[in-house]
Structure formats: structure tokens, C-alpha cells
């Protein structure tokens, strides 16, 4: 199993620690100015909700970043969780594709 030394960092923690805190932005203010319910921001900040494409677009517009930044943070978090939870089982169950002369490679035969 690929248990990571440190648990994966939820994008909500990055949102809070790297964007909201330094700029003095409250959850309520962020929600109001992004035109979303405060609950959405609260759940993201507390790691209880994923960042959706809609939220990524809103965060990107608000903070002057890219939507891809937020989506990539979420994808990275999800992948790390999956690795921690299922990688060992997947490694045991799924065998790499074997091709002629290149075992485990995806090069054509």
C-alpha cells in the first residue's frame, strides 16, 4: 500500500491558507462575492466538499488565477486519496498490458 507520509492536502485548505487568510477574506465574504451559498465555501474550506468546475471558474475569476489550478488541486487530492485507499488492491488485481517484445508497455505490436 502506498500510504503517504503526510495526508493529501484538500484544495479547501490551500484556498483558506494561501488565499483567504493572507488577504483577510472571510468565508462569508468570499461566498457573497462569488454569488454562491456560504455553505459551499464552508464545506470546501473544511474539506467536506470537492471543488466543482463551477466553483473553479468562480475562484479563478475572483482570485485572478486559472480554473485549471483549482481543478488540478482537486484532481491531485482525489488521486492521492485513491492511491492511499486502493493502490495495493489495484496492483494485485490488474496486470499491465503485455505486447509483443515490450511487456507492460503501450507500444503497438
N, C-alpha and C positions, 0 to 999 in steps of 0.2 A: 504494500500500500504506500502511496506517495504522500504520506502525512507531511504537510508543510510545517516548518519550524514556527512560523508566525501564521495566524489565521489570515485568510484573504481579507482585504480591506474593501468594505462596501463603498460604492460610489457616494452614498449619502454622507459618509464620514469625510470623504475628500471635499464634498460640497460644503460641509459645515466648517471643517478645519482650515481649508485652503482658500475658500471664497467668502463665506458668510462672516466668520469670526474676524478676519483681518479688516473687512470693510464695515464691520459693525451693523450687519444686516440681520434682522430678526426673521424667524420663520414666518411670522405673520406678514411682515413687510414683503418678503420675497413672494409669498403666495399671492398677496394683493396685487403686486406689480406685474406678476406673470399671469394674472387672471385665472388662478386655479384655487381650489379649496385648500385652506390651511392644513387640513388633514393629510393631503397628498404630500406636502412638503415635510410635515412632521414624520410621517411614516418613512419617507426616503431618508431623512436625516438619522432616524433611529434604526435603519437597516431592515425595516419591515416591508418595504415596497421597492420594487425594481424601478429603474429609470426607463420609462417608455420612450418611444420615438417622439411622441408629442412633447413630453417633458424635456427631452434632449434638445428639441428645437427651441423651446421656450428658454431653457437655461443658456443655450448658445446665444440667443438674441440678447438676453438680459446681461450676461457677463462678457459679451464680445468674444466668445470662444467659438468652436465649431461643434455642431451636433455630433459629429463623429467622435470627438473627445469623450462626450458623455456616454455614447453608445459603446465605445471601446472599453471604457472603465467598467460598464455593466457586463459586457461580454467576458472580459478578463476575470471579473469576480465570479461569474457563473461557471466559467471553465475551471477555475481553481477549486471551487466547491465540488464540481463533478469529479475532478481528479482525486480530491481527498476522500470522497464518498464511494467512488465506483471503479477507480483505475485498476486496482488489483483484480477485481472480478472480470473486468473487460479484458485485461491481459490474459487471463486464464481461459476465457470463453471464445475470444475472437483471434483467429490466426491470420497473419499477414497473407496477402495475395501472393502466390508463387507463380512466377512466369519463367519461361524457358531461359536458362542461363543467368537469371537475376532473381534469386529468391528474395521475396519481400519487397521488391521494387515495383513501381508502377510503370516501368518502361514496356512498350509494346513488344510482342513476340516477334 
